[in-house]
Structures are given as structure tokens and as C-alpha cells.
Amino acid sequence: MVVESVKKVKNIVSEVFKGYASNSTGGCCGVSLPPEEQRQLKRLKEGAQAEKKD
């Protein structure tokens, strides 16, 4: 179960970097992602920040 979660995060992160690398407007990473993936990314970021606080 943890492995699946890690794979999901890895896939999302790689998609974000692909979008960032191909984004010529100089926008922030995640700008070129569809709205649903932007929400997932936001949840991941918030989760990572919460884990760092512990």
C-alpha cells in the first residue's frame, strides 16, 4: 500500500516537472496541469508540510 502511494507521488511529481520544463511562460510548476492534478499536487504539498512539522 505504501509502495503504491509512493509510485503515485512519483508519477505526479514527474508530470509536474514535465509541465514545468515545457512551460515557456515562466509560470510556477503545476500551471500547465489539469485542475484535478493541481488539486492533487496541492494536497501532496500540504501533506508533506504537515509531515515535516511532526
N, CA, C and O of each residue as an XYZ file, in Angstrom:
216
protein
N       0.827     -1.197      0.000
C       0.000      0.000      0.000
C       0.871      1.261      0.000
O       0.591      2.215     -0.725
N       1.918      1.255      0.813
C       2.831      2.394      0.844
C       3.549      2.528     -0.496
O       3.767      3.634     -0.990
N       3.912      1.385     -1.075
C       4.605      1.404     -2.365
C       3.728      2.043     -3.433
O       4.211      2.835     -4.242
N       2.437      1.703     -3.441
C       1.519      2.296     -4.413
C       1.436      3.806     -4.226
O       1.409      4.558     -5.200
N       1.395      4.242     -2.979
C       1.322      5.667     -2.685
C       2.577      6.383     -3.179
O       2.497      7.463     -3.763
N       3.720      5.777     -2.941
C       4.985      6.367     -3.387
C       5.029      6.448     -4.913
O       5.481      7.445     -5.477
N       4.560      5.397     -5.569
C       4.541      5.405     -7.038
C       3.638      6.514     -7.559
O       3.966      7.180     -8.542
N       2.495      6.711     -6.895
C       1.565      7.762     -7.307
C       2.221      9.136     -7.180
O       2.136      9.966     -8.086
N       2.873      9.360     -6.048
C       3.549     10.635     -5.811
C       4.639     10.843     -6.858
O       4.779     11.932     -7.413
N       5.401      9.796     -7.120
C       6.485      9.886     -8.108
C       5.924     10.255     -9.477
O       6.490     11.099    -10.172
N       4.824      9.633     -9.864
C       4.218      9.936    -11.165
C       3.743     11.383    -11.228
O       3.950     12.066    -12.231
N       3.110     11.845    -10.165
C       2.612     13.224    -10.143
C       3.775     14.204    -10.205
O       3.733     15.186    -10.946
N       4.812     13.927     -9.422
C       5.976     14.816     -9.409
C       6.632     14.858    -10.784
O       7.010     15.929    -11.260
N       6.769     13.700    -11.423
C       7.391     13.691    -12.751
C       6.531     14.453    -13.756
O       7.064     15.128    -14.636
N       5.207     14.352    -13.635
C       4.325     15.106    -14.528
C       4.470     16.612    -14.280
O       4.467     17.405    -15.222
N       4.595     16.991    -13.024
C       4.759     18.405    -12.684
C       6.047     18.937    -13.297
O       6.060     20.016    -13.888
N       7.132     18.175    -13.154
C       8.401     18.628    -13.708
C       8.353     18.691    -15.228
O       8.954     19.578    -15.834
N       7.638     17.752    -15.847
C       7.475     17.804    -17.305
C       6.754     19.088    -17.690
O       7.158     19.780    -18.624
N       5.689     19.402    -16.967
C       4.933     20.621    -17.239
C       5.770     21.861    -16.997
O       5.694     22.829    -17.753
N       6.571     21.829    -15.939
C       7.415     22.968    -15.600
C       8.494     23.159    -16.661
O       8.759     24.281    -17.094
N       9.114     22.056    -17.075
C      10.196     22.133    -18.053
C       9.685     22.611    -19.408
O      10.400     23.303    -20.132
N       8.453     22.245    -19.753
C       7.925     22.627    -21.060
C       7.144     23.938    -21.005
O       6.633     24.401    -22.025
N       7.052     24.529    -19.830
C       6.292     25.768    -19.676
C       7.195     26.948    -20.019
O       8.105     27.280    -19.259
N       6.947     27.571    -21.145
C       7.806     28.665    -21.597
C       7.356     30.025    -21.058
O       8.014     31.035    -21.304
N       6.255     30.057    -20.334
C       5.745     31.333    -19.836
C       6.435     31.752    -18.552
O       6.250     32.878    -18.089
N       7.228     30.863    -17.968
C       7.915     31.193    -16.734
C       7.014     31.095    -15.519
O       7.353     31.602    -14.450
N       5.867     30.446    -15.674
C       4.943     30.287    -14.556
C       5.448     29.274    -13.545
O       6.458     28.606    -13.765
N       4.750     29.173    -12.461
C       5.116     28.218    -11.422
C       4.797     26.797    -11.875
O       3.967     26.577    -12.757
N       5.471     25.852    -11.257
C       5.206     24.459    -11.606
C       3.750     24.116    -11.293
O       3.177     24.616    -10.325
N       3.168     23.267    -12.115
C       1.783     22.873    -11.922
C       0.794     23.720    -12.700
O      -0.390     23.387    -12.758
N       1.254     24.808    -13.298
C       0.352     25.701    -14.018
C      -0.280     24.993    -15.208
O      -1.456     25.197    -15.508
N       0.509     24.158    -15.883
C       0.003     23.505    -17.087
C      -0.766     22.223    -16.782
O      -1.241     21.554    -17.700
N      -0.890     21.880    -15.519
C      -1.618     20.666    -15.154
C      -3.123     20.917    -15.201
O      -3.582     22.040    -14.994
N      -3.880     19.865    -15.475
C      -5.340     19.994    -15.386
C      -5.757     20.320    -13.946
O      -5.009     20.018    -13.016
N      -6.920     20.922    -13.743
C      -7.361     21.323    -12.394
C      -7.325     20.189    -11.372
O      -6.933     20.405    -10.225
N      -7.730     18.981    -11.773
C      -7.735     17.868    -10.820
C      -6.321     17.552    -10.347
O      -6.113     17.295     -9.162
N      -5.357     17.566    -11.244
C      -3.975     17.289    -10.855
C      -3.408     18.429    -10.025
O      -2.570     18.195     -9.153
N      -3.845     19.655    -10.276
C      -3.415     20.776     -9.440
C      -3.903     20.576     -8.008
O      -3.174     20.852     -7.055
N      -5.147     20.092     -7.859
C      -5.679     19.827     -6.516
C      -4.884     18.723     -5.834
O      -4.570     18.822     -4.648
N      -4.556     17.663     -6.584
C      -3.763     16.573     -6.014
C      -2.403     17.094     -5.564
O      -1.927     16.751     -4.482
N      -1.787     17.915     -6.388
C      -0.480     18.466     -6.057
C      -0.565     19.317     -4.794
O       0.313     19.247     -3.933
N      -1.612     20.115     -4.685
C      -1.790     20.961     -3.508
C      -1.928     20.103     -2.249
O      -1.334     20.403     -1.214
N      -2.728     19.020     -2.351
C      -2.892     18.119     -1.205
C      -1.561     17.473     -0.840
O      -1.237     17.344      0.341
N      -0.791     17.069     -1.842
C       0.508     16.454     -1.577
C       1.439     17.430     -0.876
O       2.112     17.072      0.091
N       1.474     18.670     -1.367
C       2.340     19.674     -0.752
C       1.934     19.919      0.692
O       2.788     19.993      1.576
N       0.630     20.045      0.935
C       0.147     20.287      2.293
C       0.471     19.100      3.189
O       0.848     19.285      4.347
N       0.332     17.894      2.675
C       0.650     16.690      3.438
C       2.127     16.620      3.772
O       2.496     16.243      4.885
N       2.975     16.979      2.824
C       4.420     16.949      3.045
C       4.814     17.979      4.099
O       5.674     17.714      4.940
N       4.192     19.143      4.055
C       4.494     20.171      5.041
C       4.042     19.732      6.428
O       4.731     19.997      7.413
N       2.907     19.071      6.516
C       2.402     18.597      7.804
C       3.333     17.533      8.378
O       3.579     17.506      9.584
N       3.854     16.652      7.514
C       4.760     15.604      7.979
C       6.068     16.195      8.486
O       6.640     15.682      9.448
N       6.548     17.256      7.863
C       7.803     17.878      8.279
C       7.679     18.484      9.673
O       8.653     18.525     10.425
N       6.482     18.954     10.017
C       6.279     19.576     11.323
C       6.349     18.564     12.460
O       6.708     18.915     13.584
N       6.005     17.306     12.172
C       5.988     16.277     13.224
C       7.373     15.912     13.695
O       7.523     15.064     14.574
